[in-house]
């Protein structure tokens, strides 16, 4: 089974199983990370924002305009920021490294 390395805001790295066909948002939530995903993957918010390690960005499909529009609402966006709901795990992404941003906009407590 593929794996994903999540880097938590405090710098801790944790490798988790990442079933092919699941989104990074789902994988992260299942692993107990604080990834809200308020819209449950409908690309209507930015609460599943992750920062993809630069060495992996070319392996991902490019962002669509709608994803970029949602990222414009996120805090701490970088050149390699993506919505976790838009990255579907595949065998080719085994070992993917993503960081959880230090700042988030949590829709449930806003």
C-alpha positions in Angstrom: 0.0 0.0 0.0 1.3 3.5 -0.8 2.4 5.8 2.0 2.2 9.5 2.6 4.5 11.5 4.9 2.6 14.3 6.7 4.7 17.0 8.3 2.8 18.5 11.2 2.9 22.2 12.0 5.3 21.5 14.9 7.7 19.8 12.4 7.0 16.2 13.4 6.9 13.8 10.5 4.5 10.9 10.4 4.2 8.3 7.6 0.7 6.9 7.1 -0.9 4.3 4.9 -2.5 5.9 1.9 -5.0 3.7 0.0 -5.1 4.4 -3.7 -8.2 6.2 -4.7 -8.6 8.2 -1.5 -7.9 11.9 -1.3 -5.2 13.3 0.9 -7.9 15.1 2.9 -9.5 11.7 3.7 -6.2 10.0 4.4 -5.2 12.8 6.7 -8.5 12.9 8.6 -8.5 9.1 8.9 -5.0 9.3 10.4 -6.1 11.8 13.0 -4.6 14.9 11.6 -6.4 18.2 12.1 -7.7 18.6 8.5 -11.2 20.0 8.6 -12.4 19.6 5.0 -15.6 21.6 5.9 -17.1 21.1 2.4 -16.2 17.3 2.5 -14.3 17.5 -0.7 -16.6 19.5 -2.9 -13.9 22.2 -3.5 -16.1 24.8 -1.9 -13.6 25.8 0.9 -9.9 25.8 1.7 -9.9 23.9 5.0 -8.0 21.0 3.6 -5.0 23.1 2.4 -1.7 21.2 2.4 1.8 22.3 1.2 3.3 19.7 -1.2 7.0 19.1 -0.9 8.6 20.9 -4.0 10.2 17.6 -5.1 6.7 16.1 -5.6 4.8 18.9 -7.2 5.6 17.8 -10.8 4.1 14.3 -10.1 0.7 15.9 -9.4 -1.9 17.0 -12.0 -1.9 20.8 -12.3 -4.4 22.9 -10.2 -7.6 23.9 -12.0 -8.8 27.5 -11.8 -11.5 26.5 -9.2 -8.8 25.0 -6.9 -6.7 28.1 -7.2 -9.7 30.3 -6.4 -10.3 28.3 -3.2 -6.6 28.5 -2.3 -6.9 32.3 -2.5 -9.0 32.0 0.7 -6.4 29.9 2.6 -3.9 31.2 5.1 -0.2 30.7 4.5 -0.4 29.7 0.8 2.8 28.9 -1.0 3.7 28.0 -4.6 3.2 24.3 -3.8 -0.1 24.7 -1.9 -2.9 22.4 -2.9 -6.3 21.4 -1.6 -6.0 17.9 -0.1 -9.4 17.0 -1.5 -8.1 17.4 -5.0 -5.1 15.1 -4.7 -6.1 11.5 -5.2 -3.7 8.9 -4.0 -2.1 6.5 -6.6 0.7 4.0 -6.5 2.8 6.6 -8.3 2.5 8.9 -5.4 4.0 6.4 -2.9 6.2 8.4 -0.5 4.5 11.8 -1.2 5.5 14.4 1.4 3.0 17.1 2.4 3.1 19.7 5.2 0.1 20.8 7.2 0.1 24.6 7.3 0.7 26.4 10.7 -2.3 28.6 10.1 -5.7 27.4 9.1 -9.1 28.9 8.6 -11.4 26.5 10.5 -15.0 26.9 9.3 -16.5 25.0 12.2 -15.2 27.4 14.9 -15.2 30.6 12.9 
